[in-house]
Amino acid sequence: MKKKDIQFNLRIPEDLKSKIDEAAKVNQRSINAETMSRLYDSFVMDNNIHLEAAKVIENFLQARTPTQRKKDVAERLNYLFNEIKKSLHFKDLTVAELAYKIGESSADSAESWFKAEMEPTFNQLEQIANFLSSNQNWLLFGKERPFKVESFRFDENIDKDIRWLLTPNPEKEFLKNQSVKEVKFIRCLNAEGSLIVAKLYSNQYLECFHTPYHVSDIIGVGGYNSLLYLCLLFKTLKKYHGSYKHPNIYSFLISEEIAKKIWSEETHPLPLIDQLRQIPWMDDLADELPNRSLDEFYWQGFDLLRSRLIKDFKEKEYIQKIWNDSEFHIKHPLSLD
């Protein structure tokens, strides 16, 4: 059955009538055809708008729906956040501040990461790991352990080793605009006297290194020669004390229990190191002063080890050649610019 057209009167503004007339001329059709076409299009457009809106809502809800990946990432983020807040430097840190520090424009997305509602990008996770001194591989993929204690051995070249200690790690691009704030030599109170070295940066990023050095008599000939080199390094580093141009250099003693927590890489090392009290065993190890027993202040056997190191330090020809060189003392402290 043929559809019947219905005629009705419609009042419209004059400027709208002029626009219809102009559009009809451009489209080469009658005013009636132009008007009907535009009326039909308005209904189609209205339906399309509703469909698009439904898709937007569906995508939003889907993005906020927890998945196993989102849950795993959120669990790691919350673990890391709880660990770092044990540190004096980060005890008042909020998710909003974290978002600001990694360059987010608002805290809304960051808060959704911790609730497993949204997944951060790989780049965002890398920035969080760098800001909170975490292992990127663990935070991104759940591989390895939360915190990395790297292995390190000194080159046994004074100039090179001092530059490594007091300047940013060139292998980490995100540290290039930072400066080393503190260098920490940490001797474990185990029988071997294991040595940990830590570097704290101006942005509170912490690098932690496990070394092969034992500050004790429980070492072979090679280990003892390396210990003599450490004494030379320690005595040279004293020239950098109190300089506003250089990082602060401290020494600490740590219980075997706390050392094992650091080596486990499951506990954030920064809160553990925060609680340590400075103990100047490093300055006294190869120094004749103070001329008194220090066993009770440092560890049992310190005096015997010190007397041996002082004697051998004076007798080692290669060490004395360096230590008695006037140019060596003029050169240090080095300019690290």
C-alpha contacts under 8 A as a table, 3 or more apart, distances in Angstrom:
res1	aa1	res2	aa2	distance
12	I	16	L	6.67
12	I	17	K	6.72
13	P	16	L	5.38
13	P	17	K	6.44
14	E	17	K	5.08
14	E	18	S	6.31
15	D	18	S	5.04
15	D	19	K	6.39
16	L	19	K	5.08
16	L	20	I	6.37
17	K	20	I	5.17
17	K	21	D	6.23
18	S	21	D	5.08
18	S	22	E	6.21
19	K	22	E	5.11
19	K	23	A	6.10
20	I	23	A	5.09
20	I	24	A	6.03
20	I	31	I	6.67
20	I	34	E	6.91
20	I	35	T	6.89
21	D	24	A	5.20
21	D	25	K	6.42
21	D	31	I	6.12
22	E	25	K	5.25
22	E	26	V	6.39
23	A	26	V	5.08
23	A	27	N	6.07
23	A	34	E	7.22
24	A	27	N	5.17
24	A	28	Q	5.71
24	A	29	R	5.22
24	A	30	S	5.88
24	A	31	I	5.57
24	A	33	A	7.91
24	A	34	E	5.49
25	K	28	Q	4.91
25	K	29	R	6.53
25	K	30	S	7.81
27	N	34	E	7.94
29	R	33	A	6.24
29	R	34	E	6.47
30	S	33	A	5.14
30	S	34	E	6.16
31	I	34	E	5.10
31	I	35	T	6.10
32	N	35	T	5.21
32	N	36	M	6.19
33	A	36	M	5.18
33	A	37	S	6.04
34	E	37	S	5.18
34	E	38	R	6.29
35	T	38	R	5.30
35	T	39	L	6.27
36	M	39	L	5.08
36	M	40	Y	6.22
37	S	40	Y	5.25
37	S	41	D	6.18
38	R	41	D	5.04
38	R	42	S	6.21
39	L	42	S	5.27
39	L	43	F	6.87
40	Y	43	F	5.50
40	Y	44	V	6.59
41	D	44	V	5.08
41	D	45	M	5.94
42	S	45	M	5.08
42	S	46	D	6.07
43	F	46	D	5.00
43	F	47	N	6.36
44	V	47	N	5.19
44	V	48	N	6.25
45	M	48	N	4.97
45	M	49	I	6.13
46	D	49	I	5.19
46	D	50	H	6.48
47	N	50	H	5.23
47	N	51	L	6.35
48	N	51	L	4.99
48	N	52	E	6.11
49	I	52	E	5.14
49	I	53	A	6.06
50	H	53	A	5.09
50	H	54	A	6.16
51	L	54	A	5.10
51	L	55	K	6.32
52	E	55	K	5.06
52	E	56	V	6.25
53	A	56	V	5.10
53	A	57	I	6.27
54	A	57	I	5.20
54	A	58	E	6.08
55	K	58	E	4.99
55	K	59	N	6.07
56	V	59	N	5.19
56	V	60	F	6.12
57	I	60	F	5.05
57	I	61	L	6.17
58	E	61	L	5.24
58	E	62	Q	6.05
59	N	62	Q	4.99
59	N	63	A	6.00
60	F	63	A	5.13
60	F	64	R	6.33
61	L	64	R	5.09
61	L	65	T	6.19
62	Q	65	T	5.12
63	A	117	E	7.14
63	A	118	M	6.15
64	R	116	A	7.88
64	R	117	E	4.33
64	R	118	M	5.44
65	T	116	A	7.96
65	T	117	E	5.74
65	T	118	M	7.59
66	P	70	K	5.93
66	P	71	K	6.50
66	P	116	A	5.47
66	P	117	E	5.34
66	P	118	M	7.41
67	T	70	K	5.14
67	T	71	K	6.15
67	T	116	A	7.57
68	Q	71	K	5.03
68	Q	72	D	6.10
69	R	72	D	5.15
69	R	73	V	6.19
69	R	119	E	7.96
70	K	73	V	5.19
70	K	74	A	6.00
70	K	113	W	7.56
70	K	116	A	4.84
70	K	117	E	7.01
70	K	118	M	6.62
70	K	119	E	5.50
71	K	74	A	5.09
71	K	75	E	6.07
71	K	115	K	7.86
71	K	116	A	5.01
72	D	75	E	5.13
72	D	76	R	6.35
73	V	76	R	5.18
73	V	77	L	6.11
73	V	113	W	7.79
73	V	116	A	7.43
73	V	119	E	7.51
73	V	139	L	7.08
73	V	140	L	7.38
74	A	77	L	4.99
74	A	78	N	6.09
74	A	113	W	5.92
74	A	114	F	4.71
74	A	115	K	6.26
74	A	116	A	5.26
75	E	78	N	5.27
75	E	79	Y	6.17
75	E	114	F	7.49
76	R	79	Y	5.08
76	R	80	L	6.12
76	R	139	L	6.30
76	R	142	G	7.87
77	L	80	L	5.18
77	L	81	F	6.01
77	L	114	F	6.39
77	L	139	L	7.33
78	N	81	F	5.00
78	N	82	N	6.04
78	N	114	F	6.34
79	Y	82	N	5.28
79	Y	83	E	6.21
80	L	83	E	5.11
80	L	84	I	6.21
80	L	132	L	7.78
80	L	134	S	7.65
80	L	146	P	7.64
81	F	84	I	5.36
81	F	85	K	6.27
82	N	85	K	5.35
82	N	86	K	6.96
83	E	86	K	5.64
83	E	87	S	7.76
83	E	267	T	7.14
83	E	268	H	5.97
83	E	271	P	7.99
84	I	87	S	5.62
84	I	90	F	6.16
84	I	91	K	7.38
84	I	132	L	6.84
84	I	268	H	6.69
84	I	270	L	7.61
84	I	271	P	7.16
85	K	88	L	7.52
85	K	89	H	7.95
85	K	90	F	4.98
85	K	91	K	4.21
85	K	92	D	6.93
85	K	93	L	6.68
86	K	90	F	7.14
86	K	91	K	5.80
86	K	271	P	5.58
87	S	90	F	5.37
87	S	91	K	5.69
87	S	270	L	6.21
87	S	271	P	4.11
87	S	272	L	7.85
87	S	274	D	6.65
88	L	91	K	5.42
88	L	271	P	6.99
88	L	274	D	6.87
89	H	204	Q	7.50
90	F	93	L	5.15
93	L	97	E	6.39
93	L	98	L	7.14
94	T	97	E	5.19
94	T	98	L	6.31
95	V	98	L	4.96
95	V	99	A	6.17
95	V	107	A	6.98
95	V	110	A	6.76
95	V	111	E	6.45
96	A	99	A	5.10
96	A	100	Y	6.31
96	A	106	S	7.45
96	A	107	A	4.78
96	A	110	A	7.35
96	A	111	E	7.64
97	E	100	Y	5.00
97	E	101	K	6.12
97	E	107	A	7.98
98	L	101	K	5.10
98	L	102	I	6.42
98	L	128	I	7.76
99	A	102	I	5.45
99	A	103	G	6.41
99	A	104	E	5.13
99	A	105	S	7.71
99	A	106	S	6.90
99	A	107	A	5.67
99	A	110	A	5.98
100	Y	103	G	5.18
100	Y	104	E	5.38
100	Y	105	S	6.95
100	Y	106	S	7.23
100	Y	107	A	7.50
101	K	104	E	7.54
101	K	131	F	7.87
102	I	124	Q	7.35
102	I	127	Q	6.00
102	I	128	I	6.72
102	I	131	F	7.61
104	E	107	A	7.14
106	S	109	S	7.07
106	S	110	A	7.86
107	A	110	A	5.22
107	A	111	E	6.10
108	D	111	E	5.34
108	D	112	S	6.44
109	S	112	S	5.12
109	S	113	W	6.50
109	S	118	M	7.29
110	A	113	W	5.18
110	A	114	F	6.90
110	A	120	P	7.77
111	E	114	F	5.45
111	E	115	K	6.70
112	S	115	K	5.06
112	S	116	A	6.26
112	S	117	E	5.06
112	S	118	M	5.49
113	W	116	A	5.26
113	W	117	E	6.06
113	W	118	M	5.17
113	W	119	E	5.71
113	W	120	P	6.30
114	F	117	E	7.72
115	K	118	M	7.76
116	A	119	E	6.97
120	P	124	Q	5.92
120	P	125	L	6.41
121	T	124	Q	5.16
121	T	125	L	6.34
122	F	125	L	5.11
122	F	126	E	6.17
122	F	140	L	6.69
123	N	126	E	5.07
123	N	127	Q	6.30
124	Q	127	Q	5.14
124	Q	128	I	6.28
125	L	128	I	5.06
125	L	129	A	6.14
125	L	136	Q	7.54
125	L	139	L	6.81
125	L	140	L	6.31
126	E	129	A	5.08
126	E	130	N	6.19
126	E	136	Q	5.84
126	E	139	L	7.90
126	E	140	L	7.42
127	Q	130	N	5.10
127	Q	131	F	6.08
128	I	131	F	5.11
128	I	132	L	6.08
129	A	132	L	5.31
129	A	133	S	5.79
129	A	134	S	4.61
129	A	135	N	6.25
129	A	136	Q	5.46
129	A	139	L	6.83
130	N	133	S	5.23
130	N	134	S	6.33
130	N	136	Q	7.51
130	N	174	F	7.63
130	N	205	Y	7.27
131	F	134	S	7.86
131	F	203	N	7.80
131	F	204	Q	8.00
131	F	205	Y	6.45
132	L	205	Y	6.69
133	S	147	F	7.29
133	S	205	Y	5.38
133	S	206	L	5.78
133	S	207	E	7.48
134	S	138	W	7.96
134	S	139	L	7.46
134	S	146	P	5.95
134	S	147	F	5.00
134	S	148	K	7.04
135	N	138	W	5.44
135	N	139	L	6.44
135	N	145	R	6.97
135	N	146	P	5.39
135	N	147	F	5.00
135	N	148	K	5.68
136	Q	139	L	5.20
136	Q	140	L	5.98
137	N	140	L	5.38
137	N	141	F	5.74
137	N	142	G	6.73
137	N	143	K	5.75
137	N	144	E	6.81
138	W	141	F	5.43
138	W	142	G	4.22
138	W	143	K	4.57
138	W	144	E	5.60
138	W	145	R	5.78
138	W	146	P	5.54
139	L	142	G	5.78
139	L	143	K	7.86
139	L	146	P	7.03
142	G	145	R	7.75
145	R	148	K	6.95
145	R	265	E	5.86
145	R	266	E	6.14
146	P	265	E	6.23
146	P	266	E	5.66
146	P	267	T	7.62
146	P	268	H	7.91
147	F	265	E	4.76
147	F	266	E	6.23
147	F	267	T	7.09
147	F	268	H	6.33
147	F	269	P	7.90
148	K	208	C	7.34
148	K	265	E	5.81
149	V	207	E	7.55
149	V	208	C	5.09
149	V	209	F	5.24
149	V	210	H	6.25
149	V	262	I	7.55
149	V	263	W	6.62
149	V	265	E	6.56
150	E	208	C	6.34
150	E	209	F	4.70
150	E	210	H	5.97
151	S	209	F	5.46
151	S	210	H	4.87
151	S	211	T	5.90
152	F	209	F	5.95
152	F	210	H	6.17
152	F	211	T	5.22
152	F	212	P	7.65
153	R	211	T	5.81
153	R	212	P	6.72
154	F	157	N	7.74
154	F	161	D	6.20
155	D	160	K	7.20
155	D	161	D	6.28
156	E	161	D	6.81
156	E	226	S	7.96
156	E	229	Y	6.84
157	N	160	K	5.45
157	N	161	D	5.91
158	I	161	D	5.23
158	I	162	I	6.03
158	I	233	L	6.42
159	D	162	I	5.34
159	D	163	R	6.26
160	K	163	R	5.24
160	K	164	W	6.25
161	D	164	W	5.01
161	D	165	L	6.20
162	I	165	L	5.07
162	I	166	L	6.05
162	I	233	L	7.94
162	I	237	L	7.76
163	R	166	L	5.31
163	R	167	T	5.71
163	R	336	L	7.13
164	W	167	T	5.75
164	W	168	P	7.48
164	W	169	N	7.24
165	L	183	V	6.97
165	L	199	K	7.47
166	L	180	V	5.99
166	L	183	V	7.29
166	L	246	H	7.12
166	L	247	P	6.37
166	L	336	L	7.97
167	T	179	S	6.58
167	T	180	V	5.81
167	T	336	L	7.32
168	P	175	L	6.24
168	P	176	K	6.49
168	P	178	Q	6.86
168	P	179	S	6.03
168	P	180	V	6.03
168	P	201	Y	7.94
169	N	172	K	5.77
169	N	175	L	6.90
169	N	176	K	7.67
170	P	173	E	6.68
170	P	175	L	7.67
170	P	176	K	6.90
172	K	175	L	5.70
172	K	176	K	7.22
173	E	176	K	5.54
174	F	177	N	7.36
175	L	178	Q	5.12
175	L	179	S	7.74
176	K	179	S	7.98
178	Q	201	Y	6.55
178	Q	202	S	5.93
178	Q	203	N	6.88
179	S	201	Y	5.65
179	S	202	S	5.50
180	V	183	V	7.48
180	V	199	K	6.67
180	V	200	L	5.99
180	V	201	Y	4.35
180	V	202	S	6.10
180	V	247	P	5.93
181	K	199	K	7.57
181	K	200	L	5.56
181	K	201	Y	4.86
181	K	202	S	5.31
181	K	246	H	7.97
181	K	247	P	4.84
181	K	248	N	6.45
182	E	199	K	5.91
182	E	200	L	5.08
182	E	201	Y	6.86
182	E	247	P	5.08
182	E	248	N	4.72
182	E	249	I	5.82
182	E	250	Y	7.49
183	V	197	V	7.35
183	V	198	A	5.87
183	V	199	K	4.74
183	V	200	L	6.43
183	V	247	P	6.78
183	V	248	N	6.28
183	V	249	I	4.84
183	V	250	Y	6.32
184	K	197	V	5.71
184	K	198	A	5.02
184	K	199	K	6.38
184	K	249	I	6.04
184	K	250	Y	4.98
184	K	251	S	5.61
184	K	252	F	7.25
185	F	195	L	7.04
185	F	196	I	6.10
185	F	197	V	4.88
185	F	198	A	6.70
185	F	249	I	7.92
185	F	250	Y	6.29
185	F	251	S	4.62
185	F	252	F	6.24
185	F	282	M	7.78
186	I	195	L	5.75
186	I	196	I	4.98
186	I	197	V	6.13
186	I	198	A	7.84
186	I	251	S	5.76
186	I	252	F	4.73
186	I	253	L	5.59
186	I	254	I	6.60
187	R	193	G	5.83
187	R	194	S	5.78
187	R	195	L	4.71
187	R	196	I	6.36
187	R	215	V	7.22
187	R	251	S	7.80
187	R	252	F	6.33
187	R	253	L	4.99
187	R	254	I	6.16
188	C	193	G	5.21
188	C	194	S	5.20
188	C	195	L	6.31
188	C	196	I	7.69
188	C	253	L	5.90
188	C	254	I	4.87
188	C	255	S	5.85
188	C	256	E	5.87
188	C	259	A	6.48
189	L	192	E	7.92
189	L	193	G	5.80
189	L	194	S	7.73
189	L	253	L	6.61
189	L	254	I	5.93
189	L	255	S	5.25
189	L	256	E	5.76
189	L	299	W	7.38
190	N	193	G	5.39
190	N	194	S	7.04
190	N	255	S	7.34
190	N	256	E	5.62
191	A	216	S	7.56
191	A	218	I	7.54
192	E	214	H	5.58
192	E	215	V	6.92
192	E	216	S	5.88
192	E	217	D	7.73
192	E	218	I	5.74
192	E	219	I	7.88
193	G	214	H	4.94
193	G	215	V	4.74
193	G	216	S	5.45
194	S	211	T	7.58
194	S	212	P	7.46
194	S	213	Y	6.19
194	S	214	H	4.72
194	S	215	V	6.44
195	L	210	H	6.87
195	L	211	T	5.89
195	L	212	P	7.37
195	L	213	Y	5.75
195	L	214	H	6.11
195	L	215	V	6.92
196	I	208	C	7.26
196	I	209	F	5.74
196	I	210	H	5.05
196	I	211	T	6.02
197	V	208	C	6.07
197	V	209	F	5.13
197	V	210	H	6.71
197	V	211	T	7.34
198	A	206	L	6.91
198	A	207	E	5.55
198	A	208	C	4.47
198	A	209	F	6.06
199	K	206	L	5.76
199	K	207	E	5.12
199	K	208	C	6.62
200	L	204	Q	5.94
200	L	205	Y	5.86
200	L	206	L	4.68
200	L	207	E	6.56
201	Y	204	Q	5.10
201	Y	205	Y	5.25
201	Y	206	L	6.44
202	S	205	Y	7.34
206	L	270	L	6.87
208	C	269	P	7.72
210	H	263	W	7.85
213	Y	223	G	6.91
213	Y	226	S	7.40
213	Y	227	L	7.07
214	H	218	I	7.36
214	H	219	I	6.89
214	H	223	G	7.33
214	H	227	L	7.45
215	V	227	L	6.82
216	S	219	I	7.03
216	S	301	G	7.98
216	S	302	F	7.87
216	S	305	L	6.73
217	D	224	Y	7.86
217	D	305	L	6.58
219	I	222	G	7.81
219	I	223	G	5.35
219	I	224	Y	6.09
220	G	223	G	5.20
220	G	224	Y	6.08
221	V	224	Y	5.09
221	V	225	N	6.25
222	G	225	N	5.22
222	G	226	S	6.33
223	G	226	S	5.09
223	G	227	L	6.22
224	Y	227	L	4.86
224	Y	228	L	6.31
225	N	228	L	5.05
225	N	229	Y	6.39
226	S	229	Y	4.97
226	S	230	L	6.27
227	L	230	L	4.90
227	L	231	C	6.38
228	L	231	C	5.04
228	L	232	L	6.52
228	L	309	L	6.68
228	L	312	D	7.83
228	L	313	F	6.55
229	Y	232	L	5.02
229	Y	233	L	6.23
229	Y	319	I	7.68
230	L	233	L	4.86
230	L	234	F	5.98
231	C	234	F	4.99
231	C	235	K	6.09
231	C	285	L	6.96
231	C	286	A	5.87
232	L	235	K	5.21
232	L	236	T	6.17
232	L	319	I	7.29
232	L	323	W	7.81
233	L	236	T	5.10
233	L	237	L	6.12
234	F	237	L	5.04
234	F	238	K	6.51
234	F	282	M	6.47
234	F	283	D	6.64
235	K	238	K	5.34
235	K	239	K	7.50
235	K	283	D	6.93
235	K	286	A	7.62
236	T	239	K	5.67
236	T	240	Y	7.70
236	T	332	H	7.54
237	L	240	Y	5.31
237	L	241	H	7.05
237	L	249	I	7.81
238	K	241	H	5.27
238	K	283	D	7.28
239	K	332	H	6.80
239	K	333	P	5.93
240	Y	243	S	5.87
240	Y	246	H	6.60
240	Y	332	H	7.96
240	Y	333	P	5.78
241	H	246	H	7.99
241	H	248	N	6.73
241	H	249	I	6.89
242	G	248	N	7.30
243	S	246	H	5.54
243	S	247	P	7.73
244	Y	247	P	7.43
250	Y	278	Q	6.44
250	Y	279	I	7.78
250	Y	280	P	7.25
251	S	278	Q	5.89
251	S	279	I	5.73
251	S	280	P	5.63
251	S	281	W	6.60
251	S	282	M	5.93
252	F	276	L	6.72
252	F	277	R	6.51
252	F	278	Q	5.12
252	F	279	I	5.06
252	F	280	P	7.16
252	F	281	W	7.56
253	L	276	L	7.57
253	L	277	R	7.95
253	L	278	Q	7.87
253	L	279	I	6.76
253	L	298	Y	7.76
254	I	258	I	6.54
254	I	259	A	6.50
254	I	276	L	7.37
255	S	258	I	5.39
255	S	259	A	6.21
256	E	259	A	4.93
256	E	260	K	6.09
257	E	260	K	5.29
257	E	261	K	6.58
258	I	261	K	5.07
258	I	262	I	6.47
258	I	272	L	7.15
259	A	262	I	5.11
259	A	263	W	6.20
260	K	263	W	4.97
260	K	264	S	5.95
261	K	264	S	5.11
261	K	265	E	6.94
261	K	266	E	7.11
261	K	267	T	6.07
261	K	269	P	7.91
262	I	265	E	5.64
262	I	266	E	7.51
262	I	267	T	6.36
262	I	268	H	7.27
262	I	269	P	5.51
262	I	272	L	7.90
264	S	267	T	7.13
265	E	268	H	7.21
265	E	269	P	7.99
268	H	271	P	6.49
268	H	272	L	7.28
269	P	272	L	5.17
269	P	273	I	6.12
270	L	273	I	5.17
270	L	274	D	5.97
271	P	274	D	4.96
271	P	275	Q	6.73
272	L	275	Q	5.81
272	L	276	L	7.32
273	I	276	L	5.43
279	I	298	Y	7.73
280	P	283	D	5.52
280	P	284	D	6.67
281	W	284	D	5.20
281	W	285	L	5.92
281	W	298	Y	6.60
282	M	285	L	5.40
283	D	286	A	7.26
283	D	287	D	6.97
284	D	287	D	4.95
284	D	288	E	7.51
284	D	289	L	7.09
284	D	290	P	7.64
284	D	306	R	7.93
285	L	302	F	7.93
285	L	306	R	5.37
285	L	309	L	7.64
286	A	306	R	5.91
286	A	307	S	7.89
286	A	309	L	6.00
286	A	310	I	5.16
286	A	313	F	7.67
287	D	290	P	7.64
287	D	306	R	7.80
287	D	310	I	6.79
288	E	291	N	5.97
288	E	310	I	7.14
289	L	292	R	7.73
293	S	296	E	7.57
293	S	303	D	6.15
294	L	297	F	5.28
294	L	298	Y	6.21
294	L	299	W	7.86
294	L	302	F	6.76
294	L	303	D	6.16
295	D	298	Y	5.33
295	D	299	W	5.05
295	D	300	Q	4.99
295	D	301	G	6.26
295	D	302	F	5.33
295	D	303	D	5.94
296	E	299	W	6.29
296	E	300	Q	6.91
298	Y	302	F	6.74
299	W	302	F	5.64
300	Q	303	D	7.84
301	G	304	L	5.40
301	G	305	L	6.25
302	F	305	L	5.19
302	F	306	R	5.97
303	D	306	R	5.07
303	D	307	S	6.17
304	L	307	S	5.32
304	L	308	R	6.36
305	L	308	R	5.23
305	L	309	L	6.17
306	R	309	L	5.08
306	R	310	I	6.05
307	S	310	I	5.22
307	S	311	K	6.25
308	R	311	K	5.27
308	R	312	D	6.20
309	L	312	D	5.17
309	L	313	F	5.72
310	I	313	F	5.11
310	I	314	K	6.47
311	K	314	K	5.50
311	K	315	E	6.57
312	D	315	E	4.90
312	D	316	K	5.94
313	F	316	K	5.58
313	F	319	I	6.80
313	F	320	Q	7.42
314	K	317	E	7.92
314	K	319	I	7.83
314	K	320	Q	6.51
315	E	320	Q	7.40
316	K	319	I	5.46
316	K	320	Q	6.24
317	E	320	Q	5.19
317	E	321	K	6.03
318	Y	321	K	5.10
318	Y	322	I	6.53
319	I	322	I	5.31
319	I	323	W	6.07
320	Q	323	W	4.87
320	Q	324	N	5.65
321	K	324	N	5.58
321	K	325	D	6.23
322	I	325	D	5.37
322	I	328	F	6.85
323	W	328	F	7.14
323	W	329	H	7.86
324	N	328	F	7.85
325	D	328	F	5.32
325	D	329	H	6.98
326	S	329	H	5.33
326	S	330	I	6.34
327	E	330	I	4.94
327	E	331	K	5.99
328	F	331	K	5.21
328	F	332	H	6.41
329	H	332	H	5.37
329	H	333	P	7.95
330	I	333	P	7.83
331	K	334	L	5.94
